[in-house]
Every structure is written in C-alpha cells, then in structure tokens.
Amino acid sequence: MVDPFDVRLRARFAGRLPAVLLLSASPAFAQSFDCSKASPPIETAICASTALRAQDNALAGAYARAQYALRGDAHALDLLKQAQRQWISARNRQCARAGDKVADCLVASYAARLTEIGRALGAQQLAAQPQPPVAQAAAQQTSAAQTQAPRPAAQQPVQAAQAQPQPQAQPTPARPTSIATSGAHIEPATVPADRDASALVTIPTPGRYSLRAQSASGVAIQLVDMMTGPGDSAGAAGARDGRLDALLDKGVYKLRTTGAKGAAKPASLKAEAFRDVAAPMTLAADPLTPGDLGDLQQRSFWLDVDADGRVAVEALGRALQDLRLWRDGEELADVRPDISTVEVKAGHPLNRIRLEGKVEPGRYLATAYGGESAVWTDGAPDKPFMIRRLSAPSLAAGLAEGVVGAFGSVRFEAPADFDSFRLEVADPAPVRMVVRRGTEWRAASLARNSRDPFVAATLGAKNRMPAIVEVSGLEGQAFRLRALRDTRDLRIAGAGPTQVIVDVAGEGGDEIP
C-alpha cells in the first residue's frame, strides 16, 4: 500500500467521499518535494510560506496535466520535461542570490512557469479541436512561421503542439485533461501479461481508490506519482495479481505492470473508488456497532478531543484495512495507525486498528476503510465492524474484576507507585496481560495447557508515570487483576506499637503462617 503519510495527503474534503484531500483552493496536487527533508535556501523558503506552498502545489498540478495532454506526442512531452528541469535549475540559481528577497523571487518564478505551462495546455487543446479547412491552413502557416524563430526552451512544447497537422474530416474529440465523471479511468484498460507495460490512471476526485490487475497468470503492479516517483508495489509476476488501496489526490498517475514470459491472455486493469455506507455518526463514550464494513466501503465517525489533546480510538472488523483521523473532516492528523489481528471468537480473526496519540483540541472525523476479508474457518459471510474510544478505569484500589467484551480487551490505569501486577482466571485459558509505562512494557500470557491459572509481571515505577494494564482474551472470559507495590523492605521510624499490613496476591499457601 502507498505510504499513508505521503506528502500528498495534507488535507481532506468533507463531501460525498469523506477521505478526499485538498491542498489549495485549486485542484489538489502534491508538493514537489518533502518539506521534512527540505534543503536551504530555496526549499526551506517555500515550506515556510503558505502562499509559496500553494504555488508549488498548483504548478505540480499544471505540470501533471500538461504531461497527460502531451502523452500522444513523445517529442513534445520530452521537451516539456526538459523545460521543467531547466526551470528548476534556473529558479534555484537565481533565487539563491536574491538574499532577503528570495520569497519575491520565487513568487515571480512560479508565476512565470505557471503561465508557460498554461499556454502549452491551451495550445494543445486548441490543436485538438476540429477546424474548417481555411482556418486550418492559416493555423498551419502560422505554426510553420513560428517554428522558424527560436523560442525559449520553456515554450517549445507549445510550438510542438501547434505544429501538428490537422485532419480535414471531423476528428475524434480529444480526451479532456480533467475527467468530470465520478469514477476513475485507466487507459489502456488492458495490458500484455507476458511483459512489462504501463497505463495512465486518471483520478477525478480525491479519495481512497483500489487499483487492481486481473489476469490468468499473475501480474504485479506499481503506482508511480508523476512528481514524487515510484511508490509501493503489489503482486508477483506469474504468481498472483496485484492490488493497491490508497488515498489519492485528483490527478494523473502511472500504473506500471510486470508480467511473466509466456503468458497468453492480456491482463485487465481496474480502478474503483471507495464509497460511504452511511452518513457519519457521533462517537462518544459508548462503543458503536453500526453494521457491516465490506470491501470498497468506508464509515466515518465524529468525535471531540478535549484540551489535553489525547485521542485513543479502536476499530475492529473482518474486512477493516485502514483507519484515519481528520481534523474538522479536512486535515489529516499525524497519528499513525497500529494494526494487528485478534481473535475475539475462536476461528474468527478480526483486524484491529488503533489510533493513539496527542493532537490539537477540536473536532475530528475518524474514517474506517474496508478491504479484503479475513478468512474464517466456518466460512460465515458476516463482515462485522465496531468502533470505540479507548478508556482506562482506575486500578487505584489494587483490585479489579471483569469480563472480556466484544472488542477482546479491557484496559486499566494503575497509579505510578504500583509496579507489580497479577492476572488470575478460574481455569487456565488463552489470556494475555500487557503492562506499559512510557516506552517500556512487559507481557505475560496464559494458555489452556498452562499449569497455573495466573501470571504476573513487574514494571518498575519511573518518573511518577501511571501504568496502562491491558487484559485480552476471548469474548466472555472472566478475570481478576491485582496491582501491588513490590516492597520487600519496610523501615519503622520511632518507638511504640506499629501495625503492619501485608498485601498478599496469590493462593492461601502464600500467606503468612
């Protein structure tokens, strides 16, 4: 899968597809470089300015559209790429000498380049339109005259597009550079399965998409961003077909395919958008089981984050593949999902995704995305999904009794001076206890064939930080959790009678005689 925190994913559009992204008021495209790795003085100046970042995004979009528009003319496309490289070199060279006027220099440079690419796009679209014979001849004469005079390298793609001869008959209309239809488009839709090939993927609306190859022999795919280069790949040539699910901006991408020699039938390529199953719901203290979540589906939930900024959300689902957090439903929050597989019921594995971290206080939209379902041993068709805000009741009393619920785990918060923990069950069963304090953690597990029906773990108190104790197991498993201060030395100050109380966690044989 494409890296969820790619630089392309900076904003989100609240609409029919809750996962759509916006980088500016114009069509959204990627930053042309990673601001976290920006080098001075040019890239750091761009990253420090909202206006310059918007110009850089706009140029990235215009450049991608120009590449798509000139895809049928290899010579013009090559000239466009050469001009872009020359412009970047000139921008860096000239603006580096501008001193404290570097921002003004960059604004002017971007504006000029956007104008040049806009002219190239306009000329290409004009050349693709049908013309009457007289006007057509005049256009050809004008184009021929223009080719005699030298032009700057940045304008050469315009010249190449204008110089193309026009047919006399009504031509097939040129494909527009932005597709207005609701679905993604792949051209060509079929590729050879016995060798390397490529196709262009047009994404009309930002959102989450599934890109897939289907063949009789197995074809691997790789998504290539026109600005940032190759991304992740999936599948294996001659073994299995590839599938990539990713959040994508509006624009044109390249999809590389790799086939195996000897494959006879071609491979088909598909791009499908994820769709909302229902309107967003409010996620409060109580868990939600809104219904199924299947392949190519998404569900969204509003939640409020208090002044402390702490957020902890957990989702479980058979087909659950991703979970993201968007501030105000628009801006992607920098909280990385923790993904694992759990069994709440035997033979029914579920994907579990948690989002935990600190964010700015405010209103957020948590969106869960479905995909391929986990395999169940009984072949049941259900695709359950549930989501909750993680909470941790206090373990200050030193004792807690409970039952594992539908999420397969229960959390507790132990005060900072508790450092020894013991988990007990009536009979040995598959349960697990994990104790975390900061970056340190300890784990202890039981199995059905364990000798004793209890496990213990010790994690020293540090920096007055509370510990989070999590008990996990099959749904319906009852347990008892003890928290102790592991003290083996007690000094008594002063004279006179002293009452000593010993806190014992264990069987009767462990007690004082």
N, C-alpha and C positions, 0 to 999 in steps of 0.2 A: 504494500500500500504506500501511496505517496505520503511523505512526511507531513503529519498533521500540523506541525508548526512551521511549515514552509513560509517564507517571507510573503508569499501571495496572500496568505489568509490573515488579513488585518481588520476586516470589518464585516458586518453582516446586515443583510437587508431584511427587514420584517415584512413579509408578504406571504404569498402562496407557498413558497419554499422557505421555511424558517432557516435554512442553512446558507442562504445566499450572502455574498460578500460585496462590500463596497469599499473602494479605495478613494474615490473622489466623486464629485457630482457628475462627472463624465463617465462613460463606460469604464468599469474597473479592470485594471491590468496590474501586473506585478511590478514591484520596484525592480530596477535593472541590476541591483546588487544588494547584498545583505548588509544592513546598517550595523549589525553587531560585529561585522568584520570590516567596517569602513576604514579607508586609509586617508590621511590628511594630504593636502588641504581640501581637495575637491569633494570627495565623497562625504567627509565629515561635515562640510558646509551644507551639502544637500540634505543630509539626515537631520541637521539642526534646524531646518526651515520647513514649516508646513507647506508653504507655497511652492518651494523647490521640489519637495517630495511629490506634490500634486502634479507639477510639470513633468517630473521624471516618469510618473505613472502614466500620464497622458501620452507621452512620447512612446513609452513601451507599447501602449495600445495601438497608436497610429502605425508604428513600425510593424507590428504583427499583422495588422490589416493590409498594409502595403505588401508584405510578403505573400499573403494569401491572394491578393488581387493580381500579383505578377507571377503566380505559380505556373502559368502556362507558357511563360517566356523565360527560359533559363538564362539567356543573356541579360535581360533587364533585371532579373532577380539577383544575378551576380553583381551587377552594377550598383543595385540598391545596397547590398551588403558591404561592398567596398566603400560606398559613400558614408555608410553608418560608421564604419571603423575609422575612416578619415575624420569624420566629425568628432568622434570621441577623443581622438588624439589631439585635434586642434583645440577642443574645449579644455582639456586638461593642461595643455601647454600655455594657452593664452590666459586662462583664468588663474593659473597658479602664479602669474606675475602681476595679478591685479591688487595684491595686498589686501587692505581692508575693504576693497570694492569687489571682492570675489563673488559675493551674492549677486550684485548688479550684473557682473559679467556673465554669471551662469543664467540669470533670467533672460538676458538678451540672446545668449547662445541657444537656449532651449526654444525660445520663441521663433528664432530663425529656422531651426531644424524642423519644428512642427509645421511651419509654413511650407518648407520644401517638400516634406512628405505629403502634406495635404494636396499640393499641386500634383504630385506624382499619382496619388489616388484619383484625383479629379480627372486627370488626363487619361488614365487607364479606363475609367468608367465611360468617359466620353467616346473613346476609341471603340468601345464595345457596343455602342448604340448604333442602330441602323441609320444610314444617311441616304438622301436622294443622290443620284449619280452626279449632278452638277456640284452640289456641296461636297460630295465625297472627293471629287477630283481636286477641288480647291483645297480641301484639307490635306490631301496627299502632296500637292505642290507646296503648301505652306510648310508641311513637315519636312519635305526634301530641302527646302531653303534653310530651315533651321539646322539641319544636320551639317551644313557647310560651315557654320560659325561655331567656334569652340565654346563649350559651356563648362561651368564648374562641375566637378565630379558629383556633387550632391544632386544636380539636376539631370544627370544622364538617364536615370530610369524614366523620367518624364518624356525625354526625347525618344527613347526606345519604344515607349508605349505609343507615342503619336505617330511614329514612322511605320507602324504595322498597316499593311494594305487592308481595305475594307471590301467585303464581298458585295456584289451587285444585288443578289437576292436577299430576302428577309432572313437575317441570321437568327440562330438560337439565342435568346436573351442571356446576357452574361449573368453568372451567379452573383448575387449581391455579397458585399464583404461582411455584412452582419445579417444573420438569418433571423427572421422575425417569428418563425414557428416556435412552438412550445417545446419540441423535442430536439435532442442533439442530432447532429448529422455527421456521418462518416463517408468520405469519398476517397477511394472506391470502397464499396461495401464488401467486396470480395477480393482476396489476395491469394497468390500462389502459396500452397502449403509445403512446397518442396525446396524453398529457398528464402532468403531474406527479402523483405518488401516493406512498404510503408504506406500510410494513409493519413489524411488530414481530418482532424476531429474539430467540428465547429460547435462550441458551447454557446447557446443563445442567451441563457440566463444563469447567473451564478448559482451554485448549489452543489449538492452531492450527486455524483454520477457513477454508474457502473459501466466499465469498459471491458468487453469480453470478446474472445475469439472462440469460434466453434468450428471444429474440423473432425475428420475421421482418424487423423494420425497424431494430433497434438501440436499446437502452435504456441510459442511463447510471445508475450507482448511486453513492450516498454513504452511508457509515456514520456514524451520529450516536450518540455516547455520551450517556446521559441526564444525566450530571453535568458532563462537560467540553465538550460541544457537538460540532459537526460535525467530522468527520475527513477523510481523503482520499477522493477520488472516482475513478471509473474508467469508461471507455466514453464514447461520444458519441451523443447522441440522433439517430436517423435514420441512423447510420453503423455503429456497432459496439456490441455488448453489453459491459457492464462486468463485471469480476471483481476482487475484493479478497481477498487472502490475508493473514491477520493473526493474531497471538496475542491471544486474547480471554479475559477473565475470565468467571466464571459471572455471569449476569445477563440483563437485557433491554436490547436496543438497538433503535434505529430505523434502518430502511433506506429512504432516500429514492430515488425513481426519477424519471427525467426522460425522457419520450418525445417523439416528433416528431409534429406535427399531421398528420392524415390516415392514421396507421397503423390498420389494420383489426383485426388479431388482437391479443389480450392477450399480455402477457409473463409468463413463469413465473419464480419466484424459488427459488433453492436455497441451502442451507447444509450443507456437508459437513465433517466432522472429518477431520484427517489421522490416519493410522494407522501404527503401528510395523511395519516389515518384518521385523525380527528383534530379539532381545534385545541389550542394549548389549554392545559389545566393548571390549577394552582397547587403547588407542592408545599404543604405546611408541615406540622409536626407528625401527622399520621401518615403511614405508608399508603401508597396508591397501587391498585391493581387495575389499570384502565382497560385491559384487554390484551389481545394478541399483538405481537410485533413480528412481521414476517420479512421476507426478502424484498428489497427495494422500498421499504416503508420506513417512516420516521414518526416519532411522537415528541411533543415539546411540553415543558412544564415551567411555569413562572415560580420564582422563589425570591425572597428578600434576604439580603445579607446585612447583619447588624453592624454597629460601629466597630466591633473588634475585627471585622473582616474575615472571620473564619468561615469556611464553607466546606461541607462534607456531604456528598451525595453518592448514593449507591444504587445501581440498577442491576437487575438480573433478568436474563432472558435466554431462551433456547437459540434464537436467531440474532441476539444482540451482538453487534460488532464494534460499535463506537458510541461514545458519549462526550458531548462538548458543552461548554458553558459560554454564554454570550451576554455581555453586559447590555442591558436595555434591548436585548434581542438583536444587537447590531455588531458589537465589537467582541472579537474572540478573546476570552480571558486566558491568561497564561497559567493554566492548571493542567498538568499532564495526566491523562487517564492511566490508572493502574488496572491492568486486565489480567484476569485469571479464570480458571474453570473450577466449579464446585459441584458437588452432588448433594442436594438437599433431600432428594429421594433416590434410593438405590437404582442404578441403571438409567437415571435421567440427568445427565450432566447439563449444567447451565453455564453460560458465560456471565461472569461478574465483572463489572467495571465500576471503579470508584474515582471520584474527583475530590481531592482533599488538598487544601492549601489556604493561602490568605489572598484576598482580593480587596479592591476598593468597596466600601459600603455602597449599597444600592440594590437595584432590581436586576435580576438575571434570568435568562432563559436557558434551561437545560434541555438539550435535544438528544434523543437516543435514536440510533440508526440500526436498522436490521440488515441481515445478510443471509448467508447460507446457514442452515440449521444444523445444530449438533445432532449426532446420531444417537438415537435411543434404542436400547436393546429390545423393547417390546414393539417398536415400530409405530408408536402412537403419533397421530398427526398434529397434536397440540403444539402451539408456539407461544407459551405463556410469557408474560412480561410484567415486571413490577419495579417500583422505584420508591426510594425513601430518603429522607435526610437522616444521616447517621447521628445518633445521640449516645451519650455515655452516662448512665446513672452513677451516683457516687457510691464508692465502696468504703466510705469513711467508717462505717460500723464494723468493718472487718469481716462481714459475712453477707453473702447474697445467695439466694436460691432462685432458680429459674428454669425455663424450658426453652429450648432452641425453637425458633419460629420458622416461618416460610422462607426467610432470607438465609437461613442456615448459620447465623452467627448472632451473638449478643456481646455488647461492649459495656465496660465499666471503667470508671476513672478512680484510681486509688491515690490518696494523698501522698505527698512527696516522701514522707518518712516510712512508708510501707515498702518493704523490699523483698519479702518472701511470700509466695503465692502457691496455693494448693487447690487443685481441681479434683472433685470427687463425684463419682456416679454410683448408682446402686449396683450395677454389674458391669464388667468390662465391655466397652463399646467403642466404636470409632469416633473419638472426640479429640479436640486439639485446643491447647491454650497457648496464646502468644502474648507476651508482655513486652511493651515498648516504652522506653523513656528517652525522648530525643531521638538520636540516631542509633541508639543501642537497643537490642531486643534479644529475648530468649523465647524458646519454644519447647513445648513438651506435648507428647501425643500418647493416646491410648488406642489399642486395637481390641478386637473381640477375643483374641487369644492372650491378652495381657494377663500377667499373674495377679497384679493388684488392681483394684478399681479406682486408683487415684494416681495423679502425677503432681510434681512440684517443680517450681522454677524460682530462681533468685536473681534479682537485678538490683544492684546497689543503688541507693539514693544518691542523686547528684544534682547540684545547683538548685535545690528546692523545686525540682520539676516533678509534677504528678506523673503517674504511670497509667498507660492505657492497657487494660487487660481484655482480650477478646477470646471468647469461647465459641467454637464452631463444631458442628456435627450434623447429623441427620435431623430432619424436622420431627419435633415431638420428644427429643432427648432431654430428660430432666438432669439437673446437675446442681452441685453446691460448690461455691467458690469462697475460699478463705484468704484473707490478706493479713500478714503479720509483720511485726518489726523484728528482724532477726538479730536479737541481742542476747549474747551469751555471758556478758559481764555486767553486773549491777553493783555499783558502789553506793553505800549508805552513809550520808553525812549526818553527824550529830548523834547524841546518845538517846536512849529511851526505846520503847517498843516501836517496831516498824512492821506494817502489814505488807506482805509480799504476795502478789497475784501472778500466777503463771498462765499465760495464754497457750493452750495446747490445741494443735490441729492434727488429729490422727486417730488411731484406734485406741481402745482402752488400755492396751498394753504399753502405750507411750506415756501414760500419766504417771505422776509421782506416786510412789507406793504409799 
